[in-house]
Amino acid sequence: TLPEGAWVLRTVIEDLTGFTGDTSATIIVGDGTDTDRYSTGTPSVFTTATAADLGAPSGTQIHTAAKTVTITITSGSDWGLVTAGSLTIRLYYLI
C-alpha cells in the first residue's frame, strides 16, 4: 500500500525471470482504479532482465488517500500456457 501523501517518482522491475509459454506477456502497474497509474506503456515480461524501467507514472503522482498497488500481466494465449516467470516491482516515492 502506498500511503496518503506519497508522490510517486518511478516504477522499476528487478530480477525478472522471463515468463515462459507466451511471447506476448506484458505488464502494467496501477492502483485498482487507474490500471496503469504507475507505468507508461506495456513492456514485455517475456525476456529475462536484471532491471527494466516502466517509465514515468502515467497518472496523478500525488496520493490524497492510501492506495493498493495492482499488477496486471496480460498474455496473448490461455494463461494456463504460461508456465514460469517472476519479478520484483519497486515503486519509488517521496513522502
C-alpha positions as CSV (number, residue, x, y, z in Angstrom):
1,T,0.0,0.0,0.0
2,L,1.2,3.5,-0.8
3,P,0.5,6.0,2.0
4,E,-1.6,9.1,1.8
5,G,0.7,12.0,0.7
6,A,3.1,9.8,-1.3
7,W,4.5,11.4,-4.5
8,V,5.4,8.5,-6.9
9,L,8.6,9.1,-8.9
10,R,9.1,5.8,-10.9
11,T,8.3,2.1,-11.2
12,V,11.1,-0.4,-11.9
13,I,11.1,-4.2,-12.4
14,E,14.1,-6.0,-11.0
15,D,15.3,-9.6,-11.1
16,L,12.9,-10.5,-14.0
17,T,12.8,-14.2,-14.9
18,G,11.0,-14.2,-18.2
19,F,7.5,-15.6,-18.3
20,T,7.6,-18.7,-20.5
21,G,4.9,-20.2,-22.7
22,D,3.8,-17.0,-24.3
23,T,6.0,-14.4,-26.1
24,S,3.3,-11.7,-25.7
25,A,3.2,-11.4,-21.8
26,T,3.1,-7.7,-20.9
27,I,2.8,-5.9,-17.6
28,I,1.0,-2.7,-16.3
29,V,1.1,-1.3,-12.7
30,G,-1.7,0.7,-11.3
31,D,-3.8,1.3,-8.2
32,G,-7.0,-0.6,-8.9
33,T,-8.9,2.4,-10.3
34,D,-6.3,3.6,-12.8
35,T,-4.8,0.3,-14.2
36,D,-1.6,1.9,-15.4
37,R,-1.2,4.8,-13.0
38,Y,2.4,3.8,-12.1
39,S,3.7,2.8,-15.6
40,T,3.8,4.0,-19.2
41,G,3.2,1.5,-22.0
42,T,3.1,-2.3,-21.7
43,P,6.6,-3.6,-21.5
44,S,7.2,-7.3,-22.2
45,V,8.0,-9.6,-19.3
46,F,8.9,-12.5,-21.6
47,T,12.7,-11.8,-21.6
48,T,14.9,-12.3,-18.5
49,A,16.5,-9.0,-17.4
50,T,18.3,-7.6,-14.4
51,A,16.2,-4.4,-14.4
52,A,13.6,-2.6,-16.6
53,D,12.3,0.9,-16.2
54,L,8.5,1.1,-16.6
55,G,8.7,4.8,-17.3
56,A,7.2,7.9,-15.6
57,P,3.9,7.5,-13.9
58,S,1.0,7.9,-16.4
59,G,-1.5,9.0,-13.8
60,T,-1.6,11.6,-11.0
61,Q,1.6,11.3,-8.9
62,I,0.3,12.7,-5.6
63,H,-1.8,10.4,-3.4
64,T,-4.6,12.1,-1.5
65,A,-5.5,8.7,0.0
66,A,-3.7,5.4,0.6
67,K,-3.7,3.2,-2.5
68,T,-3.1,-0.5,-3.0
69,V,-0.8,-1.3,-5.9
70,T,-2.2,-3.7,-8.6
71,I,0.0,-5.6,-11.1
72,T,-1.6,-6.9,-14.3
73,I,0.2,-9.3,-16.6
74,T,-1.6,-10.0,-19.8
75,S,-0.9,-12.9,-22.0
76,G,-2.0,-13.4,-25.6
77,S,-2.7,-17.1,-25.1
78,D,-4.5,-19.0,-22.4
79,W,-2.9,-18.1,-19.1
80,G,-2.6,-21.8,-18.3
81,L,0.1,-21.9,-21.0
82,V,2.3,-19.5,-19.1
83,T,4.5,-22.0,-17.1
84,A,7.1,-19.8,-15.3
85,G,8.2,-16.3,-14.5
86,S,8.9,-14.0,-11.6
87,L,9.9,-10.4,-10.9
88,T,10.3,-7.8,-8.2
89,I,8.4,-4.5,-8.5
90,R,9.9,-1.4,-6.9
91,L,7.9,1.9,-6.7
92,Y,10.0,4.9,-5.7
93,Y,8.1,7.7,-4.0
94,L,8.6,10.6,-1.6
95,I,6.6,11.4,1.5
